[in-house]
Amino acid sequence: MKQLNACPFAVRRLEAIRRVLGDPTLHERTAATLETLAPDAVNKPRLIEWLRECARTKDTRFEIRSGLRAIANAMRPRSYLEIGTRRGWSLAQVLCESPDVRAYSFDEWLGGYASVDNPGPEFVRLEMKKAAPQHRGTVRFVNGNSHDTLPVFFQGVPLEDRELEDLSVVRAGEDAPRSFDLITVDGDHTALGAWWDVTDILPFVAIGGAIVIDDLVDTADEASGQRATSRYESIRPTPDDLEPSLLHVWNRLKAGLDGYEFIECLDSIVPIGIAVRMR
């Protein structure tokens, strides 16, 4: 769909992203980078096999790692914010394609997430040195529940005693860019949690920037009894009709978000959506 009054720069960005999404060479580079990272017998072999099969057959589907690789290749982002880093598989793809990018990782580092260890930021930092030794930019880790840390990072709440107990989040936000070229939302997989993360980052997406949302599956983590929590819950937007589905969150964004173009791959190994800000 053609956006009225779209920024010409954003139009060129969108065209460049569309050209490289699903590119066989980038599928292969994504798999090669994953192979440099620590073993994960539960998930990694199947993902690498899928990527290599896509490269061999010129299958243009993409998932979050290959999608981020393509976006970073197309736009060479100067700034990247990632909600949900786990073992750094997505982060590595962005750093490899964008040697000067300033990256910010938000994670609660929950143990046993996705049936594997979640060792924490120092592990990820060492992994990035292996996967992207050419990266000259910075990687800053913001630890904790993103529904608590993002509002402080962006100073969307008053900075009172509770917020100032951990100055690292305040300082990270003070030093951060005022807008981000690329943002990944792959943290809390409850529908409400994903909605909070998206509404937190939306004001800070650069024109021509992209949001990537992972795991657009039929049900969200509410199905297993999980619930999003935030110390700022009383002042957060909470739609009454939000269904327990990340796909519902995505479709709601598509229906209600002006000034964006949307790209999705719903038949991938893991479905994802991409939203590019056009004005």
N, C-alpha and C positions, 0 to 999 in steps of 0.2 A: 504494500500500500504506500503510495507516495505521500509524504508528509508536507502539508502546506507550511511555507516559511521555514523549511528545513535549512540548517546551516550547511553551506557547500562543503565545508571541511568534514562535517558529520556524514554527508552523503558519500564522500570519497572513502571515509573510514568504513562505512557500511558495505560499500561495494568491494573494498579490499578484504573484509572479513568473509563475505559470501564466497569470494573467489577461492579462498584457501581452506574453508571448512571441509573436512573429509578428504583432504589431499593425501594421496598414498605416501608421499615422502614424509609428510608430517606425522602420519600414523607410525611409520617406521622409526622416526626420531623420538616419538613419544615412548614407544616400547623400549628403545635403546636406553633412554634416560631411566626408565623404571628399573631396568636390569642393573643399573649402577647402585641402586638403593638396597637397603637391608632386606633379607628374605621375609616373605609373608606367604606361607604355604596355603593359607586359607583363600586369599583373594588374588594375589598377583599373577600366578601362572595362567589362570583362566583369562585375565584381562590382557596379558601380553599375547596370548594365543589369539584372542579376538582381534586385537589391533593388527597383528601380523597377517591374519587372514583377510582383514579389510584392505591392507596394503597390497596383498597379492592379487586379490580379485577386483581391486579398484572400487570397493564398496565405499560410498561417500558418507555413510552414517558416522556419527561422532558421539563420544561421551565426554565427561567433564575434563579428563586429562588431555585428550586429543583436541577437544574444543578449545580449552585454554591455550594449548600450544599454538593452535591456528590463530586465535585472536591476538595473542602476544606477538606472533610473527607478523600479522597484518598491521598492528598499531604501534608496536614497540612502546608500551606504556611507560610513562615516567613514574607512575604511582600505582600501587596495587594494594588492595585491602582484602583479606581473606578471613571469613568467619567459618571456622572448622578446618583445622590443618591436619590433625591426627599425625600421620607419619610423613607428611610433606610431599605426597605424590603430585598434587596439583601445584603446589608452590614451586617445585622443581621445574616444571614445564615453563612457568612464567619467567623464572630467573634465567633459564637456559636461552630463551629467545630475547630477553631484555636485560643485558648485562649491567645497565645503569639504574634499573628500577629501584625505587624505595618501596619496600614491602612491609606491611603490617599484618601480623598473624594474631587472630583472636581465637582462643580455645580454652576450654575448661579442663582439658586433659583427663577426661574420665577414663578410669582403668577398664580394660576389657572391652572397649568400644568396638563394634563390628566383629566381635569374636577373636580379636587379636590384641596384643599389648599396645598401650598408648603411652610411650615412654616419656614424652614431655619435650619442652623447648630445646634443651641442650642436645638431646638426641637429634632433633630435627636440624639444628644448626650444623652439626657435624655431617649429617646426610646431605645438606645443601652444598657443603664444601666438596663433597665427592661428586655430586650430580652436576653442579654448575660452578666449577672452579674459576671460570672467567667472570663471574658476577662481581662487579665493583661497587654496587650500590649497598644499601643497608637493609637488614631484616630486623624488625623490632617485634617482640612477642608481648602481647597483652593477655595476661592470664586471668581466667575467671569466667563466670557466666556472662555471655555477651549481652544479655538483657540488662545487666547491671553495668558492664564496662563501657559499652558503646555510648550510652547517654552521657557518661562522664567524659569519655574521650572527645566527643563532639560538643561538650559543654551545653547539652540540651537540658540540663537540670541545674539548679543552684548548687554551687560547690560549697557545701557546709561541712561540719565536722566529720560526718560519715564518709563523704567523698574524699576528704583530705587525709584520711587514715592511710591510704595507699597512694602516695604522690606519684608513683610510677605511671599510673593511668593518666593522671592529669598532665604530667610532663610529656608523655607520648603524644597526647592530643595537642598540646601547645606547639610541639615541633612538627606536627603532621601537615601535609598539604591541605589546602582548604577545599579541594575537590580531587576526586580520584578517577584515573583513566579506566581502571578495571577493578571490579569488585565481585568476589565469589560469595554466595550465600549457601553454605553447606554445613551448618552447625546443628542447632536444635531442629529435629525433624517432626516436632508437633506442628500442626497447621498454625496455631497461634504463635508459637515461637518463631517460625519462619516469617510470619506476618510482621511480628515485632522487629526482627532483624531487617527486613526489607524497608519498613517505614523509617527505621533509624538511619539507613544509609541513603535513601532516595534524595534528600536535599544536597548530598555531597557527590553526586555523579557528574563528572565533567561533560560538557557538550562534546559529542562524539565518543563518549565513554560507554562502557558496556557493563551490564550486570549479568552474572551467570548463576542460575539456580539449579541445583543438582537434585536427583532422586525424585523426579516427578511421577511417583508411583500412585496407585489408586488410593491407598490409605496412608495416613501419617501415623506417628508413634502414639497418638491417643489410643489406637487400637490395642496397644499393649499396656495401657493404663498410665502412660506417662503424661505429665502436665508441665506446661511452661510456667516458670516462676520468675518474678522480678521484684526487687524492692521498690520499683517505680510503677508497679502494676496499676495503682489507682489513677495514675495520670496518663496511662498508655491507651492508644486507640484499640478497642477490642470489638470488632464487628459481631453483632448478635447472630448473624446468619452464616458465620464461617464454618464450613464443613470440615470434618477430620480427614483432609486430603490435601497433599501438597499440590496436586494437579488443580484442585479448586483454587488454591492460593494463586497459582500461575494464571489460570483463566480469569480470575478476578482482576489481576493486574492488567492483563491484556484488554479487558473490557473497560477499565476505568482509568488507565494511565495515558494521558495525552503526551504527545511529543516524543514517543518512542516507536521504534520498529522492532518487531518480535521475530525471532528465529527459534525453531524448536526441532528436536529429534526425539520423537516419542517411541520409536521402535528400535532404539539402540540397546546395548547391553545394560545401560542405566540411562533412562530418559533424562534429558536436560533441556532447559530453556535459556535463551539469550535475549536480553533487551538492550537495544542501543539507543542512547539519547540523541535525538535529532535536532532539538532546539531548546 
